[in-house]
Amino acid sequence: MEQVINLKIEGLTIEKCYRITGQWCIMLKIRASLTEQVTLLHDELLKIEGMSDTFTMLILSEANKNQQL
């Protein structure tokens, strides 16, 4: 996780790195202004030893208990 959280890509921020259970080992919450930055992140992730695959999802909206929809 340390290698992942320390990746530096201009214009992209890794906000959170979660260790999770299930099919995948980690989940990242990132912010990027361009899809090219996400592509660069993907390329850098696959250079990390032991990293063999990725899965990408987009958050379209967010709600929490204390916020009206």
Residue pairs with C-beta under 8 A, 6 or more apart in sequence:
1 17
1 19
1 26
3 48
4 14
4 17
4 26
4 28
4 45
4 48
5 14
5 17
7 14
7 41
7 44
7 45
9 32
9 37
9 40
9 41
9 44
10 37
11 32
11 33
11 34
11 37
12 30
12 31
12 32
12 37
12 38
12 40
12 41
13 30
13 31
13 32
14 28
14 29
14 30
14 41
15 29
15 30
15 31
16 28
16 29
17 26
17 27
17 28
17 29
18 26
18 27
18 28
18 29
19 25
19 26
20 26
20 27
24 55
29 59
30 38
30 41
32 38
32 41
38 56
42 54
42 56
45 51
45 54
46 52
46 54
63 69
